[in-house]
């Protein structure tokens, strides 16, 4: 027994020493990096950009001989945009969930005019949508938007004031009413019922997912498709995805932040980083991570994972993303008439 305990202590000590060496190596790498970039992103993209960053760093070193380090920051998309606008985060690049969040940076003079024209596909490397996650066997019988507001159903979703997921859930729900013949009054009534069925509102998608999948709160989660795929794969059969009959086409966008890359002298690597997102290697990572790649040949390769869906564009319910932001989420907009903050 003493021998086994001593051996265990030795192994534990060796493990601590190895971790210390790795920590020192990581600090040395960071200190010696030739290029340092900060990617300010939205809430659920942590795993995606860890993989993409590794691929970019290897590719960039081969192409330039320079060591790059890409730091990540994640949170609710609208909150992240505000942190960049207010100078709390000196982002070299932003990879946010909503075009209106990136446009907010442009309005404050941080991005050049026509910033979306500088990269392929209007700076959209991938797409997504809003779906439902339910418990095994779908005990509440949730199939479409009307099912969410039945009886005592509890909905877990993020706050539309801080989260791209939250805003998209609002817009998807609105469109599911008016695009199937309902009036705007019907849509407002539905949204009020929707938020009446939310026991609380998390700041971002990931914390909402933790509440539903890990803490097992609520009956249904309204979330990004990529988050739903991740949660279901990690749940060991405890969770299922339900695709509503109609949902919104989510169009995350990316941009380098002109004002910051000028100060940091990082324009070239920031541009290279975002261009990397549109290449074959990153598009494969995007598809494997549950996001719909913009390249049709790669999307088709993963078609079994991404079923054909009935999705509407933002222009079906607003002039564009900026108009949707003003109409729905600005002060005294539609959302203010049907919702009140419900923090945990």
SEVO-874666 format. One record per residue (C-alpha): x, y, z; residue in three letters. Coordinates in steps of 0.1 Angstrom, whole numbers, padded with zeros to 4 digits, always signed. Each point is the difference from the previous one (the first is absolute). Example, Ala and Ser with C-alpha at 12.3 -4.5 7.8 and 13.67 -1.06 7.14 Angstrom:
2
+0123-0045+0078ALA +0014+0034-0007SER 
# end
This chain:
344
+0000+0000+0000UNK +0028+0024+0010UNK +0019-0008-0032UNK -0031+0006-0022UNK -0007+0033+0018UNK +0036+0011-0004UNK -0001-0008-0037UNK -0033+0019-0004UNK +0016+0030+0017UNK +0030-0002-0023UNK -0023-0002-0031UNK -0020+0030+0013UNK +0033+0020+0005UNK +0011-0010-0035UNK -0034+0012-0014UNK +0003+0033+0018UNK +0035+0005-0013UNK -0012-0007-0036UNK -0028+0025+0004UNK +0025+0026+0013UNK +0022-0006-0030UNK -0029+0003-0024UNK -0011+0033+0017UNK +0035+0014-0003UNK +0002-0011-0037UNK -0033+0017-0006UNK +0011+0032+0016UNK +0032+0000-0019UNK -0019-0006-0033UNK -0023+0029+0008UNK +0029+0023+0009UNK +0020-0010-0031UNK -0029+0001-0025UNK +0008+0023-0030UNK -0037+0007-0005UNK -0028+0003+0026UNK -0036+0003-0010UNK -0032+0003+0020UNK -0032-0015-0014UNK -0031+0013+0018UNK -0027-0025-0008UNK -0035-0010+0011UNK -0009-0024+0027UNK +0000-0036-0014UNK +0030+0002-0024UNK +0027-0010+0026UNK +0007-0035-0014UNK -0003+0012-0036UNK +0027+0026+0003UNK +0023-0021+0021UNK +0002-0024-0029UNK +0001+0027-0027UNK +0027+0019+0019UNK +0022-0030+0001UNK -0003-0005-0037UNK +0006+0036-0007UNK +0031+0002+0022UNK +0015-0030-0018UNK -0008+0014-0034UNK +0011+0035+0007UNK +0034-0013+0013UNK +0005-0020-0032UNK -0009+0029-0022UNK +0019+0028+0018UNK +0024-0016+0025UNK -0016+0020+0028UNK -0015-0014+0032UNK -0036+0012+0006UNK -0021-0001+0031UNK -0038+0005-0002UNK -0018+0008+0033UNK -0037-0006+0002UNK -0028+0019+0018UNK -0036-0013+0002UNK -0033+0013+0013UNK -0034+0011-0012UNK +0005+0015-0035UNK -0016+0034+0007UNK +0018+0003+0033UNK +0033-0009-0017UNK -0006+0027-0027UNK -0006+0026+0027UNK +0033-0010+0018UNK +0019+0007-0032UNK -0018+0032-0007UNK +0007+0012+0035UNK +0037-0009-0002UNK -0002-0028+0027UNK +0014-0025-0025UNK +0025+0010-0027UNK -0012-0025-0026UNK +0021-0005-0031UNK -0029-0020-0015UNK -0036-0005+0009UNK -0019-0032-0009UNK -0035+0009+0013UNK -0034-0017-0003UNK -0019+0029-0016UNK +0008+0024-0027UNK -0016+0028+0020UNK +0025-0005+0028UNK +0030+0004-0024UNK -0018+0030-0016UNK -0001+0016+0034UNK +0039+0002-0001UNK -0002+0016-0034UNK -0024+0027+0013UNK +0026+0009+0026UNK +0027+0004-0026UNK +0019-0032+0009UNK -0006-0017-0034UNK +0004+0013-0035UNK -0030+0006-0023UNK -0012-0030-0019UNK +0019-0022+0024UNK -0020-0031-0011UNK +0013+0002-0035UNK +0036-0007+0010UNK -0005-0038+0004UNK -0018-0027-0020UNK -0038-0005+0004UNK -0005+0034+0016UNK +0023-0010+0028UNK -0022-0030+0010UNK +0021-0032+0004UNK -0028-0021+0013UNK -0038+0000+0007UNK -0022-0014+0027UNK -0036+0001+0013UNK -0021-0003+0031UNK -0013-0034+0011UNK -0014-0017+0031UNK +0017-0025+0024UNK -0023-0022+0021UNK +0004-0029+0025UNK +0002-0036-0012UNK -0033-0011-0015UNK -0012+0036-0003UNK -0024-0004+0030UNK -0016+0034-0006UNK -0008-0009-0036UNK +0017+0031-0014UNK +0001+0001-0038UNK -0005+0037-0010UNK -0002+0035+0013UNK -0036-0002+0013UNK +0009-0029+0022UNK +0024+0021+0020UNK -0027+0021+0017UNK -0023-0029+0010UNK -0010-0004+0037UNK +0030-0001+0024UNK +0028-0004-0026UNK +0032+0018+0011UNK +0023+0015-0027UNK +0037+0004+0005UNK +0015+0027-0023UNK +0023+0030+0004UNK -0008+0036+0005UNK -0007+0018-0033UNK +0016+0032+0013UNK +0034-0016+0004UNK +0001-0031-0022UNK +0000-0007-0037UNK -0018-0033+0008UNK -0026+0020+0019UNK -0006+0024-0028UNK -0002-0028-0026UNK -0025-0019+0021UNK -0022+0031+0001UNK +0002+0006-0037UNK -0005-0037-0008UNK -0031-0001+0022UNK -0014+0032-0016UNK +0005-0013-0035UNK -0015-0034+0009UNK -0033+0019+0007UNK -0001+0028-0027UNK +0013-0022-0028UNK -0027-0025+0005UNK -0028+0025-0002UNK -0001+0015+0035UNK -0002+0037+0006UNK +0026+0021+0018UNK -0024+0001+0030UNK +0000-0038-0001UNK +0038+0000+0000UNK +0002+0024+0030UNK -0025-0022+0019UNK +0021-0030-0008UNK +0033+0017+0011UNK -0016+0011+0033UNK -0011-0036+0006UNK +0035-0013-0010UNK +0017+0022+0026UNK -0026-0007+0026UNK +0010-0036-0003UNK +0037+0008+0007UNK +0008-0004+0037UNK +0033+0020-0005UNK +0021+0014-0028UNK +0038-0008-0001UNK +0024+0026-0015UNK +0012-0023-0027UNK -0006-0033-0019UNK +0026-0021+0019UNK -0013+0008+0035UNK -0035-0007-0012UNK +0012-0034-0014UNK +0016-0007+0034UNK -0032+0007+0018UNK -0020-0023-0023UNK +0024-0029-0007UNK +0021-0001+0032UNK -0023+0015+0027UNK -0030-0016-0017UNK -0022+0031+0003UNK -0030+0006-0023UNK -0018-0022-0025UNK +0015+0013-0033UNK +0030+0021-0011UNK -0002+0024-0029UNK +0035+0003-0013UNK +0025+0000-0029UNK +0001-0031-0021UNK +0037-0005+0007UNK -0006+0002+0038UNK -0028-0025-0003UNK +0022-0024-0020UNK +0028+0003+0027UNK -0024-0005+0029UNK -0017-0030-0015UNK +0033-0017-0009UNK +0013+0005+0036UNK -0033-0010+0017UNK +0003-0038-0005UNK -0035-0003-0013UNK -0016+0023+0025UNK -0008+0028-0024UNK -0015+0003-0035UNK -0002+0027-0027UNK -0034+0012-0013UNK +0001+0020-0032UNK -0030+0024-0002UNK -0019+0001-0033UNK +0012+0036-0006UNK +0030+0019+0015UNK +0024+0028-0008UNK +0032-0001-0021UNK +0027+0012+0025UNK +0028+0018-0018UNK +0031+0005+0023UNK +0025+0024-0015UNK +0037+0007+0006UNK +0022+0031-0004UNK +0034+0015+0009UNK -0004+0031+0022UNK +0018+0027-0020UNK +0006+0024+0029UNK +0016-0027+0021UNK +0021-0018-0026UNK +0014+0035-0009UNK +0010+0006+0036UNK +0013-0036+0005UNK +0016-0002-0034UNK -0018-0033-0006UNK -0018+0006-0033UNK +0018-0026-0020UNK -0004-0029+0025UNK -0035+0010+0009UNK -0010-0001-0037UNK +0018-0033-0005UNK -0018-0015+0030UNK -0035+0009-0014UNK +0009-0011-0035UNK +0010-0033+0015UNK -0036-0005+0011UNK -0011-0002-0036UNK +0025-0027-0011UNK -0004-0037-0002UNK +0016-0009+0033UNK -0021+0024+0021UNK -0032-0007-0019UNK +0005-0037+0010UNK +0005+0009+0036UNK -0031+0022-0002UNK -0021-0028-0012UNK +0014-0025+0025UNK -0008+0024+0027UNK -0037+0003-0008UNK +0000+0032-0021UNK -0013+0000-0036UNK +0030+0010-0022UNK -0005+0025-0027UNK +0018-0022-0026UNK -0028-0021-0016UNK +0023-0029-0008UNK +0010-0004+0036UNK -0035+0004+0013UNK -0011-0028-0024UNK +0027-0022+0014UNK -0015+0004+0035UNK -0037-0001-0012UNK -0009-0029+0023UNK +0008+0023+0029UNK -0018+0030-0014UNK -0036-0007-0012UNK -0017+0022-0025UNK -0020+0026+0018UNK -0027+0026-0006UNK +0019+0032+0010UNK -0010+0036-0006UNK +0025+0029-0004UNK -0002+0031+0021UNK -0014+0019-0030UNK -0032-0020+0004UNK -0009+0019+0032UNK +0022+0032-0002UNK +0019+0020-0026UNK +0033-0014+0012UNK +0019-0009+0032UNK +0004+0037+0010UNK -0037+0006-0004UNK -0007-0031+0021UNK +0022+0012+0027UNK -0017+0034+0001UNK -0035-0013-0003UNK +0002-0029+0024UNK +0028+0007+0025UNK +0007+0037+0003UNK -0015+0019+0029UNK -0038-0001-0002UNK +0002-0026-0028UNK -0023-0029-0004UNK +0018-0022+0026UNK -0004+0027+0027UNK -0038-0004-0003UNK +0000-0037+0006UNK +0029-0009+0022UNK +0016+0009+0033UNK +0036-0010+0011UNK +0000-0032+0021UNK +0036-0005+0012UNK +0008-0031+0021UNK 
# end
